[in-house]
Amino acid sequence: MSNANDPSEHKKALRRALIEQRLALPDRLARGDALQQVMRIWLVGRPDTVIGAYWPIKGEFDPLPALHRWKEDGELLEETQLRRIGLPVVDKVHKTLTFWAWYPGCPMEEDAYGIPKPKDTEVIVPTLLFVPCVGYGPGGYRLGYGGGFYDRTLATLSPKPYTVGLGFGTGFLDDLEPEAHDVPLDAILNDHGVVWPV
């Protein structure tokens, strides 16, 4: 029997409701196009050459087209260091993520959770990390899926990458209460622009 006053039960219900809402968005594709634009503009002038991202699931925004464009732009500029994109691979034992090089058309396989991951590419260490938000709130706090993978991973990466949450405007929660272990993101972008820092 669940307790309605239990914060973890409340967050589970909130996650479910937000994912259902996101999947049912009638304008999700248009919102995705708008966020692609926001992301591409935000990336202009960033010094990073290795960016970690994610394979979209459950109606999440897909960051990969904007990142592929970012990678191509670097090649057009003939930068001395190639731009690289990494996707997460789950370490089931330590419940952390490592990032493996990804490029369009690279061989993929499913991870332990059925999410596609790069197959037989090399591990790379991102200096900038785009993370999906189920929800997000004031102060740069993110509501994820509850597994704690990103928090544990960020605690182990040195230097810590610059973290940017990505989500749709519908995921904003003005009353999101962070827990003691929650680490705020450095920035949050949605289909309207930069949400954090304000």
Sequence and secondary structure as in RCSB ss.txt:
>XXXX:A:sequence
MSNANDPSEHKKALRRALIEQRLALPDRLARGDALQQVMRIWLVGRPDTVIGAYWPIKGEFDPLPALHRWKEDGE
LLEETQLRRIGLPVVDKVHKTLTFWAWYPGCPMEEDAYGIPKPKDTEVIVPTLLFVPCVGYGPGGYRLGYGGGFY
DRTLATLSPKPYTVGLGFGTGFLDDLEPEAHDVPLDAILNDHGVVWPV
>XXXX:A:secstr
   TT HHHHHHHHHHHHHHHHHT TTHHHHHHHHHHHHHHHHTT   SEEE     TT    HHHHHHHHHHHH
HTT SS  EEEEEEEETTTTEEEEEEE TT  EEE TTS EEESS  EE  SEEEEE SEEEGGGEEE  SS HH
HHHHHH SS  EEEEE  GGGB TT    TT    SEEEETTEEEE  
